[in-house]
Amino acid sequence: MKNKLNSSKNKTSKGVIKRLLKYLFKYKWQMGLVIISVIISTASQIFGMALLRPTIDETILKSDISGLRSNIIKMIILFGISVITSLIFSRLMVRVSERSVKDIRNELFKKVQSLEIGFFDQNTNGEIMSRFTNDTDMLSQSLSSSIPNILQSFLLFTGTFIMMFVINMKLTLLTILTIFLMLAVLKRIIKKSTKLFSKNQVEIGKMNGFIEETLSGQKIVKVFNFENNLIEEFNKTADRVRELIWEANTVMGKIMPFLKNGINISYAIICIAGAFLTIVGQMTVGTLVTYLTYVRQLQNPIATVSQQANVLAQAMAGANRIFEILDMEGEKDEGYIDLVHATIDKNGKFHESDTLTGIYAWKKIENGKALYKRLEGKIDFEHVNFSYDGKNQILKDVSFYARPGEKIAFVGSTGAGKTTITNVITRFYDIDSGSIKVDDIDIKKIQKQALRRAFGMVLQDVNLFTDTIYENIRYGRLDASDDEIKAAARMSKADSFIRRLPQGYDTKIYGNGSSLSDGQNQLVSISRAAVDEPSMLILDEATSSIDSTTEITVTKALDNLMTGSTSIVIAHRLSTIKNSDVIMVMDDGKIIERGNHESLMEKRGTYYQLYTGKLELD
């Protein structure tokens, strides 16, 4: 499945680093200053140590106090410059890295908003959230510390080697041989740990998904006394994460002992070789001390890179997971017809409006001229076939029509294809064959946002946000005034209970409406749909999760909402659709009966059996 996340398909570290650098170098002058500071800091260290040779050979051994004082001052200045520039690039790098990670988060959030509904159906919220939290946190740590430290280590390593070559080529060739042997082993260790950290990030994502699903379903967990089973399952998941972290850190833990012993052995060999060259007169004491100091310094960049390899490995794994989403293809939209608020003058000419007018119009540009057609609410399905996975047909040759202002109802057992009707009419999913038209316009020609804006939707599962009731209703139309929001609430019968709340419309909703009853949440949801005065409505089992008493209030609110609108209603409770203009009975993706309540009852078919209780919906 193209929308299914699969972090096992990692890109090369080289490609990932290249992409990360693009984010960093958006802040060019800061990164330029970082690089300059790193170069100055590194150069100051290297040249500061180069003063050891003249200090020993020309001042200490010759008892030149004045020269000794001068060299010491020079060394203090050089090392002082190194410290100051190190502080500069460290602070700058933290600032640049945090801004870059913010850009990545913003881009990631923007990308997620552009993805098809199928992406959210195929991946858990926790798995997606892990990309925003755990992976970006690891990336932030790496960008702020690992990259500048590795850059400085590379420059220090290179500069030190150059100075060592200048001092004595024979000893340097011996040093290179010992270092290459160590690096060959280090490469294998780091490669293995990188794979383990990648697996660990995947497992953390799965664990986050498990936690998210468990927390969102706590009522079900407690109702069925499933706590102990979930604790056991979570322990298994946590154990997998622990084992991977333990294995990865165990592999990484081999680096420092190996480095310390390898470097000490290498240093001992070079000391013996250097002492021999000094004895035979090929090196001075100052030259030998300086060279050995450089050898000791050479271990610092190697050790730094090795230490950062742990963080870098996790960051690369996290970056891969982030880029996996960023590289996904966004929802395609080949539509070119827009939906606008409009007014109509006495000559029948359309004029666009920035405010709600009660009139919507389809707008298309043809030969540079805007053409308008009033949204009436006519819907036509013609021989529609659809499957979610390309294999199992959910809709099979479905055809029906709804005229402006009609109420069309669908009934049928679970899996019959009722909700799929709403998914394809709003283009959450595109059909395999056939056509769907609104006002005789193929919906593929309509921009997706415009098409979805044309429909008001009230669903069984109400999603409210952590904000005031005002803002939750305003979500239906962001420029709605407070008076318009109250008018929508009065129409939906929500105003009376809202005014009884301590803060009224300013009451803050938490936990997806957990502080309100199911019926109150649904009334707020209906108000949200009503505030934009939609010409077409989709009601997907809007009353199935509430009690019979509350259903009466909600049904009245829905009737008010549907007045004058073309409505598609999906319901389990047949009493709520009795007054529909057309009722269609679905089974196995097909429409098997259609007609109004009276005509269907006369046929004594499936609908009759459902209504009289001889047959039950499952």
Secondary structure, 3 states (H helix, E strand, C coil): CCCCCCCCCCCCHHHHHHHHHHHHCCCHHHHHHHHHHHHHHHHHHHHHHHCHHHHHHHHHCCCCHHHHHHHHHHHHHHHHHHHHHHHHHHHHHHHHHHHHHHHHHHHHHHHHHHCCHHHHHHCCHHHHHHHHHHHHHHHHHHHHHHHHHHHHHHHHHHHHHHHHHHHCHHHHHHHHHHHHHHHHHHHHHHHHHHHHHHHHHHHHHHHHHHHHHHHHCHHHHHHCCCHHHHHHHHHHHHHHHHHHHHHHHHHHHCHHHHHHHHHHHHHHHHHHHHHHHHHCCCCCHHHHHHHHHHHHHHHHHHHHHHHHHHHHHHHHHHHHHHHHHHCCCCCCCCCCEEEEEEEECCCCCEEEECCCCCCEEEEEEECCEEEEEECCCCEEEEEEEEECCCCCEEEEEEEEEECCCCEEEEEECCCCCHHHHHHHHCCCCCCCEEEEEECCEEHHHECHHHHHHHEEEEECCCCCCCEEHHHHHHCCCCCCCHHHHHHHHHHCCCHHHHHHCCCHHHCEECCCCCCCCHHHHHHHHHHHHHCCCCCEEEEECCCCCCCHHHHHHHHHHHHHHHCCCEEEEECCCHHHHCCCCEEEEEECCEEEEEECHHHHHHHCCHHHHHHHCCCCCC
